[in-house]
Amino acid sequence: MRILILGGGIASISLAKFIQQKKQIKQITILEKEEKVGGLLRSYEINKIFYDVGPHIIFSKNKKILKLILNILGKNKNSLKRSNKIIYDKNTLIKYPFENELYKLPKKDLQFALNKFLKNKFSKIAPKTMKDFFLKNFGEGIFKLYLGPYNNKIWKMNPSKLDTQMVERIPRPPNEDIIKSAKGIITEGYKHQLYFHYPKKGGIESLFTAFKSKLNSKVKILTSTKLMSIKTKNKKYLIKTNKGIFNYDKIFSTIPLNEFYKYLEKNDKIKKISRSLQYNSIIIAMFNIKGNIAGKNFALMVPNKNIIFHRISKLDFLGKNYSLKGSTTFQIEITFKKNSKIGKMNNQQLFNRIYEGLKKLNFVNKKKDINFKSIKKFKYAYVIYNLNHRKNVDMLLNYYEKKGFDFLGRWGSWEYLNSDQVIAQAYEKARKFLI
Ligand SMILES: Cc1cc2nc3c(=O)[nH]c(=O)nc-3n(C[C@H](O)[C@H](O)[C@H](O)COP(=O)(O)OP(=O)(O)OC[C@H]3O[C@@H](n4cnc5c(N)ncnc54)[C@H](O)[C@@H]3O)c2cc1C
């Protein structure tokens, strides 16, 4: 059997690793359009500091997968404990998750958050949207003060237009914890991601490279390869690319599901559904600033709608290889939609808005305190769970799977999956394939 895997991110590399031992498989080809494989697990370097497409921490609820990841990383890892804050205003940093440090809020806001949590008029509703879910589980106060503004900012959409798939696993905090948090008694709250790992050096790409090093000689990687069309003939797939025409017995796809229709025979209905799938893109900015800023924190959430970025991460927190003496390195994230005002800004305009935001937060005073900076844009960052997501994605997957294609990965299956979940999905696909 000759297998083709479209796309060269961690979904593809891990699937290849999991199926390469099967005797029936003669060759596995990974086809990647970029010059380099890695997808969202690539890291970039600026003045010897490696950074990711948004800091990629390593954690998993799936113990087996976490063990596998950590084994593959070998010695190249640090273990860390979460130290994340919400920048409520420039004088108020609230420990993440928000509901576990309510006493830091101004008195009026604290009363609002607490009363609406304890006497919640939404407690009996059956949530259909993300907004309903937050109102039911956290009350109107916490929703209006933090969850609403922050989610509006990251999704660039009102949470009443998003479904509950992403949030439904978040547990409702117990009343005792919220009462304690209002009194100033600290509880840890949501423990998922409390402890995590990160490569000692090289950024998250070193995890990808470690996985890739486990591939055997059956696996061939074609980079800078443009897929042009896929045709089916006598139960084989005929693939036309800028590097020639090839034959395969099976295709797995990890490339964005919304673009897959382009390579097959024309079908207007499928095209229309594909084009209705929504995603957010992301701007990743790196700012190295003089001085030690923002304490011993890692991620700082910024719900303020007048500041362009929604999250800043202090990379120094990740270990000495991510830190430069006498300075602080911030990674700054801004989501955007195609053709939006932010999406159309050039780097100078983005720089000005980021600088303005950092100044509002007292993280910088003058432009000459910025030692160096970089700004990059990435098209596919977040799957959007709009109210038609489940119906449309299932319809596309059913249609393609009947034709024998198999989909996986964050974009292939069009789900909000972290890399551990993508690896787990590849493991499952491999297990079911050729049993
Ligand atoms: C801001 C941000 C923060 C994140 N933080 C974390 C985190 O803390 N921890 C964590 O575990 N995960 C995190 N993730 C998620 C993680 O990045 C993904 O789960 C994972 O990288 C997805 O891998 P993939 O292979 O499915 O997709 P990708 O990495 O997107 O790979 C798809 C590949 O397909 C290629 N491709 C696309 N179109 C074509 C085409 N037509 N032909 C050929 N090739 C094509 C792309 O170039 C790419 O290489 C984060 C993601 C983002 C955006």
PDBQT file of the ligand as one rigid body, heavy atoms in Angstrom, charges set to zero:
ROOT
HETATM    1  C1  LIG A 501      -2.155  30.607  19.299  1.00  0.00    +0.000 C 
HETATM    2  C2  LIG A 501      -2.122  29.116  19.491  1.00  0.00    +0.000 A 
HETATM    3  C3  LIG A 501      -1.730  28.586  20.705  1.00  0.00    +0.000 A 
HETATM    4  C4  LIG A 501      -1.700  27.206  20.881  1.00  0.00    +0.000 A 
HETATM    5  N1  LIG A 501      -1.280  26.721  22.085  1.00  0.00    +0.000 NA
HETATM    6  C5  LIG A 501      -1.166  25.384  22.254  1.00  0.00    +0.000 A 
HETATM    7  C6  LIG A 501      -0.641  24.876  23.481  1.00  0.00    +0.000 A 
HETATM    8  O1  LIG A 501      -0.333  25.621  24.416  1.00  0.00    +0.000 OA
HETATM    9  N2  LIG A 501      -0.495  23.520  23.590  1.00  0.00    +0.000 N 
HETATM   10  C7  LIG A 501      -0.833  22.662  22.582  1.00  0.00    +0.000 A 
HETATM   11  O2  LIG A 501      -0.662  21.446  22.724  1.00  0.00    +0.000 OA
HETATM   12  N3  LIG A 501      -1.354  23.124  21.431  1.00  0.00    +0.000 NA
HETATM   13  C8  LIG A 501      -1.529  24.460  21.237  1.00  0.00    +0.000 A 
HETATM   14  N4  LIG A 501      -2.029  24.943  20.056  1.00  0.00    +0.000 N 
HETATM   15  C9  LIG A 501      -2.571  23.983  19.071  1.00  0.00    +0.000 C 
HETATM   16  C10 LIG A 501      -1.514  23.302  18.176  1.00  0.00    +0.000 C 
HETATM   17  O3  LIG A 501      -0.777  24.270  17.486  1.00  0.00    +0.000 OA
HETATM   18  C11 LIG A 501      -2.226  22.409  17.174  1.00  0.00    +0.000 C 
HETATM   19  O4  LIG A 501      -3.084  21.516  17.827  1.00  0.00    +0.000 OA
HETATM   20  C12 LIG A 501      -1.318  21.565  16.286  1.00  0.00    +0.000 C 
HETATM   21  O5  LIG A 501      -0.141  22.216  15.948  1.00  0.00    +0.000 OA
HETATM   22  C13 LIG A 501      -2.109  21.195  15.026  1.00  0.00    +0.000 C 
HETATM   23  O6  LIG A 501      -1.341  20.352  14.210  1.00  0.00    +0.000 OA
HETATM   24  P1  LIG A 501      -1.913  19.884  12.805  1.00  0.00    +0.000 P 
HETATM   25  O7  LIG A 501      -0.893  19.032  12.191  1.00  0.00    +0.000 OA
HETATM   26  O8  LIG A 501      -3.276  19.361  12.992  1.00  0.00    +0.000 OA
HETATM   27  O9  LIG A 501      -2.125  21.243  11.966  1.00  0.00    +0.000 OA
HETATM   28  P2  LIG A 501      -0.991  22.314  11.375  1.00  0.00    +0.000 P 
HETATM   29  O10 LIG A 501       0.084  22.378  12.375  1.00  0.00    +0.000 OA
HETATM   30  O11 LIG A 501      -1.763  23.487  11.034  1.00  0.00    +0.000 OA
HETATM   31  O12 LIG A 501      -0.463  21.522  10.108  1.00  0.00    +0.000 OA
HETATM   32  C14 LIG A 501      -1.126  21.532   8.881  1.00  0.00    +0.000 C 
HETATM   33  C15 LIG A 501      -0.076  21.544   7.795  1.00  0.00    +0.000 C 
HETATM   34  O13 LIG A 501      -0.738  21.466   6.519  1.00  0.00    +0.000 OA
HETATM   35  C16 LIG A 501      -0.074  22.323   5.604  1.00  0.00    +0.000 C 
HETATM   36  N5  LIG A 501      -1.008  22.650   4.510  1.00  0.00    +0.000 N 
HETATM   37  C17 LIG A 501      -2.079  23.454   4.520  1.00  0.00    +0.000 A 
HETATM   38  N6  LIG A 501      -2.667  23.485   3.307  1.00  0.00    +0.000 NA
HETATM   39  C18 LIG A 501      -1.967  22.647   2.511  1.00  0.00    +0.000 A 
HETATM   40  C19 LIG A 501      -2.103  22.224   1.146  1.00  0.00    +0.000 A 
HETATM   41  N7  LIG A 501      -3.076  22.676   0.355  1.00  0.00    +0.000 N 
HETATM   42  N8  LIG A 501      -1.199  21.351   0.661  1.00  0.00    +0.000 NA
HETATM   43  C20 LIG A 501      -0.194  20.876   1.442  1.00  0.00    +0.000 A 
HETATM   44  N9  LIG A 501      -0.010  21.245   2.725  1.00  0.00    +0.000 NA
HETATM   45  C21 LIG A 501      -0.899  22.098   3.259  1.00  0.00    +0.000 A 
HETATM   46  C22 LIG A 501       0.284  23.517   6.461  1.00  0.00    +0.000 C 
HETATM   47  O14 LIG A 501       1.288  24.302   5.848  1.00  0.00    +0.000 OA
HETATM   48  C23 LIG A 501       0.742  22.839   7.749  1.00  0.00    +0.000 C 
HETATM   49  O15 LIG A 501       2.106  22.513   7.717  1.00  0.00    +0.000 OA
HETATM   50  C24 LIG A 501      -2.082  26.321  19.833  1.00  0.00    +0.000 A 
HETATM   51  C25 LIG A 501      -2.452  26.857  18.596  1.00  0.00    +0.000 A 
HETATM   52  C26 LIG A 501      -2.484  28.230  18.422  1.00  0.00    +0.000 A 
HETATM   53  C27 LIG A 501      -2.877  28.799  17.088  1.00  0.00    +0.000 C 
ENDROOT
TORSDOF 0
